[in-house]
Amino acid sequence: MAHGTDGRGTRTADRDRTTTGGAAVTPSEPGTTQRSLDERYGRRPGHGPRSRAVLVVGGLALAAIAVAWAAWVALTVTDRPVTWQDVAFDVTGDTATRVTFDVHFAGDLPDDAEAVCTVRALNQVMAEVGLLDVTVGPASRETLRTTVDVPTSERAVTGMVEECAVTGH
């Protein structure tokens, strides 16, 4: 292989030949330039427009599944007859925790509908140390604020509603 300088002190190789992994390749051979570039830049054969189309179709399919799942979750959550929101808690001592929460009844429930809410008190390692089922209602008012004292077996660090469910309807 002929070497020389280009006038600026930079070494040049014979411009008619390219080396790939130690072997000289002449660009005039059909497809060799593309093959040598693919090898140099880590491209694999068969990853052209067809492969991109497969990736695009696959990505669109995953996006459609994600949108369908999000819609299902939104409809499931908003379709509940009763929802709740924790408002506050107060550890009143070693034997009780006061929990305040709002219960929202859906508008399509009868006015006399009630809900049973399970309220929990947890200790420092998040183990349940108190549990109380509370009846809330009637649903004639859409949102009811409720405060309860949950008896505990040891000092709690938090209190919260675990769940609420409409009873008898």
C-alpha positions in Angstrom: 0.0 0.0 0.0 1.4 3.3 -1.0 1.7 6.0 1.7 2.6 9.7 1.3 1.8 13.1 2.7 -0.8 15.5 1.5 1.3 18.6 1.9 0.1 19.3 5.5 2.1 16.6 7.0 -0.8 14.2 7.2 -0.2 10.6 6.1 -2.5 9.4 3.3 -3.2 5.9 2.1 -3.7 5.0 -1.5 -7.1 6.6 -2.3 -8.2 3.7 -4.5 -8.3 1.2 -1.6 -10.0 1.0 1.8 -9.0 -1.4 4.5 -11.6 -3.4 6.5 -10.3 -5.6 9.3 -6.8 -5.7 7.7 -8.1 -6.7 4.2 -7.9 -4.2 1.4 -11.2 -3.6 -0.4 -11.5 -1.9 -3.8 -14.5 0.4 -4.0 -15.2 -0.6 -7.6 -16.5 -4.0 -6.5 -20.3 -3.9 -6.4 -21.7 -3.5 -2.9 -18.3 -3.6 -1.1 -18.4 0.1 -0.1 -21.8 -0.3 1.5 -20.7 -3.5 3.2 -17.5 -2.0 4.5 -19.4 1.0 5.9 -22.0 -1.3 7.5 -19.2 -3.3 9.2 -17.4 -0.1 10.3 -20.5 1.4 11.9 -22.0 -1.8 13.3 -25.0 -2.0 11.0 -26.3 -5.4 10.2 -27.7 -6.5 6.9 -31.5 -6.6 6.6 -32.1 -3.6 8.9 -33.4 -1.3 6.2 -36.8 0.1 5.4 -38.6 -3.2 5.9 -37.3 -3.6 9.4 -38.2 0.0 10.2 -41.8 -0.7 9.1 -42.0 -3.7 11.4 -40.8 -1.5 14.3 -43.3 1.3 13.4 -46.2 -1.2 13.2 -45.1 -2.8 16.5 -44.8 0.6 18.2 -48.3 1.6 17.0 -49.7 -1.7 18.3 -48.2 -1.1 21.7 -49.5 2.4 21.7 -53.0 1.2 20.9 -52.8 -1.3 23.7 -51.7 1.4 26.1 -54.5 3.7 25.1 -57.1 0.9 25.5 -55.7 0.0 28.9 -55.9 3.7 30.0 -59.5 4.0 28.8 -60.4 0.9 30.7 -58.8 2.1 33.9 -60.5 5.5 33.5 -63.9 4.0 33.0 -63.5 1.5 35.9 -62.5 4.2 38.3 -65.1 6.7 37.4 -67.9 4.0 37.3 -67.6 3.3 41.0 -70.8 4.0 43.0 -68.7 5.3 46.0 -65.2 6.8 46.2 -63.3 8.2 49.1 -60.5 10.6 49.9 -58.3 10.6 53.0 -58.3 14.1 54.5 -56.4 13.9 57.8 -55.2 11.7 60.6 -54.2 12.4 64.2 -52.4 9.9 66.5 -54.2 10.7 69.7 -52.2 8.3 71.8 -50.9 4.7 72.1 -54.5 3.3 71.9 -56.2 5.4 69.2 -55.8 7.3 65.9 -58.4 9.7 64.6 -59.0 9.6 60.8 -61.0 12.1 58.8 -62.1 11.3 55.2 -64.6 12.3 52.6 -67.0 9.8 51.0 -68.5 10.6 47.6 -71.7 8.8 46.5 -72.5 8.6 42.7 -75.5 10.5 41.7 -77.4 7.4 40.4 -77.6 5.8 43.9 -80.9 5.8 45.9 -81.0 8.5 48.6 -81.0 5.9 51.3 -77.9 4.1 50.1 -75.1 3.7 52.6 -71.5 2.6 52.4 -69.3 0.7 54.8 -65.7 2.0 54.9 -62.8 0.1 56.4 -60.4 2.4 58.2 -56.9 1.2 59.1 -54.2 2.4 61.5 -50.6 1.4 60.8 -47.5 1.4 62.9 -43.9 2.5 62.0 -43.2 -0.7 59.9 -46.6 -0.3 58.1 -48.2 -3.2 60.0 -51.9 -2.9 60.8 -52.4 -2.0 64.5 -56.0 -0.9 64.2 -59.1 -1.7 62.0 -62.6 -0.3 62.1 -65.6 -0.7 59.8 -67.7 2.5 59.7 -71.2 2.9 58.1 -71.4 6.2 56.2 -74.6 7.6 54.7 -77.2 8.1 53.6 -76.3 9.0 50.0 -78.9 11.8 49.8 -75.9 14.2 50.2 -73.3 13.4 47.5 -70.2 14.0 49.7 -70.0 13.3 53.4 -67.0 14.2 55.7 -66.5 11.6 58.4 -64.2 11.5 61.4 -63.7 8.3 63.4 -61.4 7.1 66.2 -59.7 3.8 65.4 -58.7 1.8 68.4 -55.1 0.5 68.2 -53.1 -2.3 69.8 -50.0 -0.1 69.9 -49.0 3.4 68.8 -49.8 4.1 65.1 -48.0 6.5 62.8 -50.8 6.9 60.2 -54.4 6.2 59.6 -56.3 5.8 56.3 -59.3 4.4 54.5 -58.6 1.0 53.0 -61.9 0.8 51.0 -65.5 1.7 50.9 -68.4 -0.3 49.4 -72.1 0.4 49.0 -74.2 -1.9 51.1 -77.6 -3.3 50.3 -77.9 -1.9 46.8 
